[in-house]
Amino acid sequence: MVSAVTYLSGEVSLSAVLEIEGLRKTYRSRKRGVRHALDGFDMRVEAGQVHGFLGPNGSGKTTTLRTLLGLIRPNGGRMAILGQELPQALPAVAGQVGAIVESPQFFPHFSARDTLGLLAQAGELPRQRVDEVLELVGLRDRAGERVKTYSLGMKQRLAVASALLKNPKLLILDEPANGLDPGGIREMRGLMRDLAAAGMTVVLSSHILGEIQLICDSVTIISLGRRVAFGPVDEVLAAHSQGAVRVRLEAVTDLPQAAETLTRAGIRVTAEPDHLMLAGVDKPAAVSRVLAEQGLYVSELTPVAVDLESVFLELTATAPVPGQHRQVDQSMKVGEPGSGATTGGWGA
Ligand SMILES: Nc1ncnc2c1ncn2[C@@H]1O[C@H](COP(=O)(O)OP(=O)(O)OP(=O)(O)O)[C@@H](O)[C@H]1O
């Protein structure tokens, strides 16, 4: 584990493996105009953590990761990995960063062992590392079979194995659980925890929020190119659990009117099929009073501990859909009515 201690603004903190401050990236195209994919984005990941990077489609996750890896040039801000400024230090830190940002393509007629052997040779890594990573990702027993016979989950594990070959200090994975069945997801979760326990820092983006809540020590949530929440998972949940209340009505058909009434009363409401979730409620009695005044009668009013999915919904005003990508664009288009609004989404 990286054990260095850094001094920030007079405070002692653990060493940050990854630091991003005020990162900006603007895409310009004749057809779509100017878009701020990253609009002053901040992120900090401490050593030895599994860190979840969450955001709706089009919120800027891939742009952030591609910028970090030197594949895209930012328009402003600063980035550092292992205390070294990027992109200047990229050649120096590249050997300590393993990443899968886009699904890697493998030769279909090669086996996993041949594929990794070739990559190890190209990277001048010891051959024994191939068997170590095959064991780590649980592919050892099928390592001699051709990649074209592999399931999506096995290809995903091969991709992770290829990123682990150089025994990186920082592992960056974009949607590692994509295409995995529940058993595969559980194995991947165990692998991430084992890697972190061995001192590796893991950053993973995912749309499977329940998984992130189980695996990750800390999270960053991005929306419209800006950080909207960050910190240890339990602290983020605690901060958003204050005043969270579940409301059921005698008549389910009254829910839309109740949602409207409560929203008008200044309460944040998320509608679920058979109940409403409210946020920031100081006095639950006020909720039943406001509703009763409209002839809407409450059958349940329960304070609840929120999960990461509810926090994500509240902060980004949209629900994640596993496996869906870029069907709705969350980035701001400059000059568009509503640019700068805090909502985005998958809705279309
Ligand atoms: N090469 C590009 N040219 C123009 N716009 C781009 C380009 N790449 C990304 N964008 C835009 O930048 C915004 C952020 O995209 P990005 O891919 O970083 O989001 P994301 O959070 O990774 O989304 P997803 O979860 O769908 O992968 C989107 O509006 C996207 O359309």
The ligand as an ORCA input file, in Angstrom:
! r2SCAN-3c Opt
* xyz 0 1
  N     -15.814     12.733    -29.220
  C     -16.860     13.438    -28.804
  N     -17.328     14.462    -29.529
  C     -18.370     15.200    -29.099
  N     -19.034     14.976    -27.943
  C     -18.621     13.955    -27.180
  C     -17.518     13.122    -27.560
  N     -17.339     12.189    -26.591
  C     -18.280     12.428    -25.655
  N     -19.050     13.474    -26.009
  C     -20.149     14.051    -25.241
  O     -19.662     14.394    -23.953
  C     -20.646     14.111    -22.966
  C     -20.048     13.211    -21.902
  O     -19.854     11.926    -22.493
  P     -19.173     10.717    -21.726
  O     -19.004      9.614    -22.727
  O     -17.986     11.184    -20.998
  O     -20.312     10.322    -20.663
  P     -20.439      9.022    -19.744
  O     -20.788      9.537    -18.390
  O     -19.243      8.174    -19.872
  O     -21.689      8.300    -20.372
  P     -22.027      6.715    -20.481
  O     -22.451      6.291    -19.109
  O     -23.169      6.739    -21.420
  O     -20.834      6.001    -20.993
  C     -21.834     13.506    -23.725
  O     -22.704     14.547    -23.997
  C     -21.240     13.024    -25.001
  O     -22.208     13.055    -26.031
*
